[in-house]
Amino acid sequence: MVVFAAIIPSLAKIDLEQVMTLSWQLIVAFIGVFVATYIIMFILPTWKLVGSKNLAMGISMSQLLGFPATYLIVNEIATAVAENEEEHEVIMKKIAPSYVIGGLASVTTLSIVIAGYFVEFL
């Protein structure tokens, strides 16, 4: 909360040109992530780790969001695809562990690596 309290006043000093520059950099970074993820999870044989190209792509895309969102995504997938409650439970049991563990591990690991890199700037 203290970090956000420090960031908000500095946002008052930002101008439109800086916002556009940051937006462009963010868009380029996301495009790079999506292209790399597509190549790694859909084209290369790494999808065989989970058994399905579509499942591998879904897991890798949800890793950008982290734990609470990954579970919500799994629930929405199961709700959209299942025709009854039994199918919903089967789908949840099949894909929930992969999505949740993938999101938790990637976000946690990446946060630690980034924090270790940025601690030098303090």
Contacts in CASP RR format, 6 or more apart in sequence:
PFRMAT RR
TARGET T0000
AUTHOR 0000-0000-0000
METHOD contacts of the structure
MODEL  1
MVVFAAIIPSLAKIDLEQVMTLSWQLIVAFIGVFVATYIIMFILPTWKLV
GSKNLAMGISMSQLLGFPATYLIVNEIATAVAENEEEHEVIMKKIAPSYV
IGGLASVTTLSIVIAGYFVEFL
33 64 0 8 1.000
34 61 0 8 1.000
37 57 0 8 1.000
37 60 0 8 1.000
37 61 0 8 1.000
38 57 0 8 1.000
40 46 0 8 1.000
40 60 0 8 1.000
41 47 0 8 1.000
41 53 0 8 1.000
41 56 0 8 1.000
41 57 0 8 1.000
41 59 0 8 1.000
41 60 0 8 1.000
42 53 0 8 1.000
42 56 0 8 1.000
42 57 0 8 1.000
46 56 0 8 1.000
47 53 0 8 1.000
47 55 0 8 1.000
47 56 0 8 1.000
47 57 0 8 1.000
49 56 0 8 1.000
50 56 0 8 1.000
50 59 0 8 1.000
50 98 0 8 1.000
55 95 0 8 1.000
55 98 0 8 1.000
58 99 0 8 1.000
59 98 0 8 1.000
59 99 0 8 1.000
59 102 0 8 1.000
59 103 0 8 1.000
62 69 0 8 1.000
62 70 0 8 1.000
62 73 0 8 1.000
62 99 0 8 1.000
62 102 0 8 1.000
62 103 0 8 1.000
63 70 0 8 1.000
63 102 0 8 1.000
63 103 0 8 1.000
63 106 0 8 1.000
63 107 0 8 1.000
65 73 0 8 1.000
65 103 0 8 1.000
65 107 0 8 1.000
66 103 0 8 1.000
66 104 0 8 1.000
66 106 0 8 1.000
66 107 0 8 1.000
67 100 0 8 1.000
67 103 0 8 1.000
67 104 0 8 1.000
67 107 0 8 1.000
70 99 0 8 1.000
70 100 0 8 1.000
70 102 0 8 1.000
70 103 0 8 1.000
70 104 0 8 1.000
71 96 0 8 1.000
71 99 0 8 1.000
71 100 0 8 1.000
73 99 0 8 1.000
74 92 0 8 1.000
74 95 0 8 1.000
74 96 0 8 1.000
74 99 0 8 1.000
74 100 0 8 1.000
75 92 0 8 1.000
77 91 0 8 1.000
77 95 0 8 1.000
78 87 0 8 1.000
78 88 0 8 1.000
78 91 0 8 1.000
78 92 0 8 1.000
78 95 0 8 1.000
79 88 0 8 1.000
81 87 0 8 1.000
81 91 0 8 1.000
82 88 0 8 1.000
82 90 0 8 1.000
82 91 0 8 1.000
END
